[in-house]
């Protein structure tokens, strides 16, 4: 059984998939399998995937078929995973360097959820690092995130909870680890390493989907936290940091869009 199952979900992102794939095949640490789930792409992605399957034995499963979206694809990958941990490196995101997996697995860990720090690659090529703390408090997750593209989750934990909810479009990964940590007391550990570089153009960062994300998060928060806690957390430092970050981020997006017009 491999230590790690890398799961890549792709849909019509041929160029992004190649960037992801090249970072995977370059890894020096090799105790992993690679599972590729394509959602029925029409841009030639399936042909590219076949090329990698033909020359790279670490790919233990792949498919190209229409499904209900990214979380359906991730759940397909979980069902096929044989590794102790699952790692979701979706098309377009890529491992920082050939020693990225070495840096994570040189640490001895057994927690349910292991997360690193996040490096975000903006549309202009600029990279920004966001560092996370060793301790997670409920307000941190109610108003913030963990770096899902820099996170390992025990496969048995994912299987025992049937993976990610497919009735959300954007927040199922956040809902999953927030529920696991805040409600089900899953163990976790922070390793101060940037595993992958994440692209800034995903749905969760797209202004067109801000209101969908906000609405979905509200539904989850009401299920997880009673009213008195939500009121208490509203006055927390995590809430204040979130408001400041959102204003700055959205202002940056608006200004960038205006410059492009």
Residue pairs with C-beta under 8 A, 6 or more apart in sequence:
1 82
1 83
1 84
2 31
2 32
2 33
2 82
2 83
2 84
3 31
3 32
3 83
3 84
3 85
3 105
4 31
4 32
4 33
4 83
4 84
4 85
4 86
4 87
4 101
4 105
4 152
5 32
5 33
5 34
5 35
5 77
5 80
5 81
5 82
5 83
5 85
5 86
5 87
5 155
6 24
6 32
6 33
6 34
6 35
6 87
6 89
7 35
7 36
7 37
7 74
7 77
7 78
7 81
7 86
7 87
7 88
7 89
8 17
8 20
8 21
8 24
8 34
8 35
8 36
8 37
8 77
8 88
8 89
8 90
8 91
9 37
9 38
9 39
9 70
9 73
9 74
9 77
9 88
9 90
9 91
10 16
10 17
10 20
10 36
10 37
10 38
10 39
10 41
10 45
10 49
10 90
10 91
11 38
11 39
11 40
11 41
11 45
11 70
11 73
11 91
12 41
12 42
12 43
12 45
13 41
13 43
13 45
13 91
13 92
14 41
14 43
14 44
14 45
14 48
16 91
16 92
16 199
17 45
17 48
17 49
17 91
17 92
18 48
19 92
19 94
20 89
20 90
20 91
20 92
20 93
20 94
21 48
21 52
22 94
23 89
23 94
23 95
23 96
23 100
23 196
24 34
24 58
24 89
24 95
25 52
25 56
25 58
26 95
26 98
27 95
27 98
27 100
27 101
27 102
28 98
28 99
28 101
28 102
29 99
29 101
29 102
29 105
30 58
31 105
32 58
32 83
32 101
33 58
33 59
33 60
33 81
33 82
33 83
34 56
34 58
34 59
34 60
35 59
35 60
35 61
35 62
35 77
35 80
35 81
36 49
36 52
36 59
36 61
36 62
36 63
37 62
37 63
37 67
37 73
37 74
37 76
37 77
38 45
38 46
38 49
38 62
38 63
38 64
38 65
38 73
39 64
39 65
39 66
39 67
39 69
39 70
39 72
39 73
40 64
40 65
40 66
40 67
41 64
45 64
45 91
46 64
49 62
49 64
52 59
53 59
53 62
60 80
60 82
61 80
63 76
67 73
67 76
68 166
69 166
69 169
70 90
71 163
71 164
71 165
71 166
71 168
71 172
71 173
72 166
74 88
74 163
74 164
75 162
75 163
75 164
75 166
77 86
77 88
78 86
78 155
78 158
78 159
78 163
79 159
79 163
81 155
81 158
82 155
83 155
84 154
84 155
85 114
85 152
85 153
85 154
85 155
86 152
86 153
86 154
86 155
86 158
87 151
87 152
87 153
87 195
88 148
88 149
88 151
88 173
89 95
89 149
89 196
90 149
92 199
92 201
92 202
93 149
93 196
93 197
93 198
93 199
94 196
94 197
95 101
95 195
95 196
95 197
96 119
96 194
96 195
96 196
96 197
100 193
100 195
100 196
101 195
103 193
103 195
104 114
104 116
104 152
104 191
104 193
104 195
107 191
109 189
109 191
111 187
111 188
111 189
112 153
112 154
112 157
112 180
112 186
112 187
112 188
113 151
113 152
113 153
113 154
113 157
113 177
113 180
113 181
113 186
113 187
113 188
113 189
114 151
114 152
114 188
114 189
114 190
114 191
115 132
115 146
115 147
115 150
115 151
115 152
115 188
115 189
115 190
115 191
116 132
116 147
116 150
116 151
116 190
116 191
116 192
116 193
116 194
116 195
117 129
117 130
117 131
117 132
117 147
117 150
117 192
117 193
117 194
118 129
118 130
118 132
118 147
118 149
118 150
118 194
118 198
119 127
119 128
119 129
119 130
119 194
119 196
119 197
119 198
120 127
120 128
120 129
120 130
120 197
120 198
120 199
120 200
121 127
121 197
121 198
121 199
121 200
122 128
122 200
123 200
123 201
123 256
127 197
129 194
130 147
131 192
132 146
132 147
132 190
133 140
133 190
134 189
134 190
136 146
136 181
136 188
137 238
138 182
138 225
138 229
138 233
139 233
139 236
139 237
139 238
139 239
140 238
141 174
141 177
141 178
141 181
141 182
142 178
142 221
142 224
142 225
142 230
142 233
142 238
142 239
143 233
143 236
143 238
143 239
143 241
143 242
144 238
144 241
144 242
145 174
146 174
146 177
147 198
148 173
148 174
148 177
149 195
149 196
149 198
150 194
150 195
150 196
150 198
151 177
153 176
153 177
157 180
157 186
161 176
161 180
163 176
164 172
164 173
164 175
164 176
165 172
165 175
165 176
166 172
168 175
168 216
168 220
169 203
169 209
169 212
169 216
170 203
170 204
170 209
170 212
170 213
170 216
171 204
171 213
171 216
171 217
171 220
174 217
174 220
175 216
175 220
177 186
178 220
178 224
179 220
179 224
180 186
181 188
182 224
182 225
183 224
203 209
204 213
207 250
207 253
207 254
207 257
210 250
221 230
222 230
225 233
233 239
